[in-house]
Amino acid sequence: MKGKSSFADESPLGKDYMDTISTIAKAGLLTGPRLARLLRLAKKTIARMAREDRIPHLLLGGHTRFNPQTVAGWLLAAQQTEVK
């Protein structure tokens, strides 16, 4: 009998992408550089996306932080949009 496939196995972006989302969701508030490392993007890209309100973020005392659960949800929503 064949085992059930997980959402990660069915994701067109693959298991590594879903592992990244899982890692992000478990983290505390993230800095831009930390999020950039997790997403394998340049720090400047994350900063620009936050400035342009293209990625969910918080401003705390003039510092940009990212709520990991919100970012994980945003990534999943973006993935669903790409699949359609």
Phi and psi in degrees as GROMACS dihedral restraints (atoms count N, CA, C in turn):
[ dihedral_restraints ]
;  ai    aj    ak    al  type     phi  dphi    fc
    3     4     5     6     1   -75.9    20    10
    4     5     6     7     1   137.7    20    10
    6     7     8     9     1   -73.8    20    10
    7     8     9    10     1   158.7    20    10
    9    10    11    12     1   -69.3    20    10
   10    11    12    13     1   139.6    20    10
   12    13    14    15     1   -86.8    20    10
   13    14    15    16     1   146.7    20    10
   15    16    17    18     1   -87.9    20    10
   16    17    18    19     1   166.2    20    10
   18    19    20    21     1   -57.0    20    10
   19    20    21    22     1   -38.4    20    10
   21    22    23    24     1   -62.5    20    10
   22    23    24    25     1   -37.3    20    10
   24    25    26    27     1   -68.5    20    10
   25    26    27    28     1   -30.1    20    10
   27    28    29    30     1   -87.8    20    10
   28    29    30    31     1   -12.9    20    10
   30    31    32    33     1   -67.1    20    10
   31    32    33    34     1   130.9    20    10
   33    34    35    36     1   -66.3    20    10
   34    35    36    37     1   -17.7    20    10
   36    37    38    39     1   -90.9    20    10
   37    38    39    40     1    -7.6    20    10
   39    40    41    42     1    91.2    20    10
   40    41    42    43     1   172.0    20    10
   42    43    44    45     1   -65.1    20    10
   43    44    45    46     1   -39.0    20    10
   45    46    47    48     1   -59.2    20    10
   46    47    48    49     1   -40.6    20    10
   48    49    50    51     1   -63.0    20    10
   49    50    51    52     1   -45.4    20    10
   51    52    53    54     1   -68.2    20    10
   52    53    54    55     1   -34.9    20    10
   54    55    56    57     1   -62.9    20    10
   55    56    57    58     1   -39.6    20    10
   57    58    59    60     1   -63.1    20    10
   58    59    60    61     1   -44.7    20    10
   60    61    62    63     1   -60.7    20    10
   61    62    63    64     1   -42.2    20    10
   63    64    65    66     1   -62.6    20    10
   64    65    66    67     1   -43.3    20    10
   66    67    68    69     1   -62.5    20    10
   67    68    69    70     1   -44.2    20    10
   69    70    71    72     1   -62.1    20    10
   70    71    72    73     1   -45.0    20    10
   72    73    74    75     1   -62.7    20    10
   73    74    75    76     1   -26.1    20    10
   75    76    77    78     1   -88.4    20    10
   76    77    78    79     1    -9.1    20    10
   78    79    80    81     1   -82.6    20    10
   79    80    81    82     1   164.9    20    10
   81    82    83    84     1   -79.2    20    10
   82    83    84    85     1  -169.4    20    10
   84    85    86    87     1   -54.7    20    10
   85    86    87    88     1   137.8    20    10
   87    88    89    90     1  -105.7    20    10
   88    89    90    91     1   144.3    20    10
   90    91    92    93     1   -84.2    20    10
   91    92    93    94     1   165.7    20    10
   93    94    95    96     1   -58.8    20    10
   94    95    96    97     1   -48.3    20    10
   96    97    98    99     1   -60.8    20    10
   97    98    99   100     1   -38.3    20    10
   99   100   101   102     1   -66.2    20    10
  100   101   102   103     1   -44.1    20    10
  102   103   104   105     1   -63.8    20    10
  103   104   105   106     1   -39.9    20    10
  105   106   107   108     1   -59.8    20    10
  106   107   108   109     1   -42.8    20    10
  108   109   110   111     1   -63.0    20    10
  109   110   111   112     1   -44.2    20    10
  111   112   113   114     1   -64.2    20    10
  112   113   114   115     1   -37.2    20    10
  114   115   116   117     1   -91.0    20    10
  115   116   117   118     1    -3.5    20    10
  117   118   119   120     1    58.1    20    10
  118   119   120   121     1    46.3    20    10
  120   121   122   123     1  -121.5    20    10
  121   122   123   124     1   163.0    20    10
  123   124   125   126     1   -71.8    20    10
  124   125   126   127     1   147.1    20    10
  126   127   128   129     1   -57.7    20    10
  127   128   129   130     1   -38.3    20    10
  129   130   131   132     1   -62.6    20    10
  130   131   132   133     1   -35.1    20    10
  132   133   134   135     1   -65.5    20    10
  133   134   135   136     1   -45.5    20    10
  135   136   137   138     1   -63.1    20    10
  136   137   138   139     1   -44.0    20    10
  138   139   140   141     1   -61.6    20    10
  139   140   141   142     1   -43.9    20    10
  141   142   143   144     1   -64.3    20    10
  142   143   144   145     1   -43.3    20    10
  144   145   146   147     1   -61.8    20    10
  145   146   147   148     1   -38.3    20    10
  147   148   149   150     1   -67.9    20    10
  148   149   150   151     1   -45.2    20    10
  150   151   152   153     1   -58.6    20    10
  151   152   153   154     1   -38.1    20    10
  153   154   155   156     1   -88.3    20    10
  154   155   156   157     1     7.8    20    10
  156   157   158   159     1    54.3    20    10
  157   158   159   160     1    37.8    20    10
  159   160   161   162     1   -96.7    20    10
  160   161   162   163     1    -5.9    20    10
  162   163   164   165     1  -139.1    20    10
  163   164   165   166     1   138.4    20    10
  165   166   167   168     1   -66.2    20    10
  166   167   168   169     1   133.4    20    10
  168   169   170   171     1  -152.9    20    10
  169   170   171   172     1   168.5    20    10
  171   172   173   174     1  -122.2    20    10
  172   173   174   175     1   146.5    20    10
  174   175   176   177     1  -109.4    20    10
  175   176   177   178     1   115.8    20    10
  177   178   179   180     1  -120.7    20    10
  178   179   180   181     1   107.8    20    10
  180   181   182   183     1    58.0    20    10
  181   182   183   184     1    36.1    20    10
  183   184   185   186     1    83.9    20    10
  184   185   186   187     1     0.7    20    10
  186   187   188   189     1  -108.0    20    10
  187   188   189   190     1   137.3    20    10
  189   190   191   192     1   -86.9    20    10
  190   191   192   193     1   129.4    20    10
  192   193   194   195     1  -132.1    20    10
  193   194   195   196     1   158.2    20    10
  195   196   197   198     1  -124.4    20    10
  196   197   198   199     1   125.2    20    10
  198   199   200   201     1   -75.8    20    10
  199   200   201   202     1   120.1    20    10
  201   202   203   204     1   -62.2    20    10
  202   203   204   205     1   -37.6    20    10
  204   205   206   207     1   -68.1    20    10
  205   206   207   208     1   -38.1    20    10
  207   208   209   210     1   -66.7    20    10
  208   209   210   211     1   -43.1    20    10
  210   211   212   213     1   -65.0    20    10
  211   212   213   214     1   -41.4    20    10
  213   214   215   216     1   -61.3    20    10
  214   215   216   217     1   -43.3    20    10
  216   217   218   219     1   -63.7    20    10
  217   218   219   220     1   -39.9    20    10
  219   220   221   222     1   -62.5    20    10
  220   221   222   223     1   -42.8    20    10
  222   223   224   225     1   -63.6    20    10
  223   224   225   226     1   -43.3    20    10
  225   226   227   228     1   -63.5    20    10
  226   227   228   229     1   -41.1    20    10
  228   229   230   231     1   -64.2    20    10
  229   230   231   232     1   -41.0    20    10
  231   232   233   234     1   -63.9    20    10
  232   233   234   235     1   -39.0    20    10
  234   235   236   237     1   -63.5    20    10
  235   236   237   238     1   -43.8    20    10
  237   238   239   240     1   -63.3    20    10
  238   239   240   241     1   -37.2    20    10
  240   241   242   243     1   -65.5    20    10
  241   242   243   244     1   -40.5    20    10
  243   244   245   246     1   -67.2    20    10
  244   245   246   247     1   -33.3    20    10
  246   247   248   249     1   -69.7    20    10
  247   248   249   250     1   -34.5    20    10
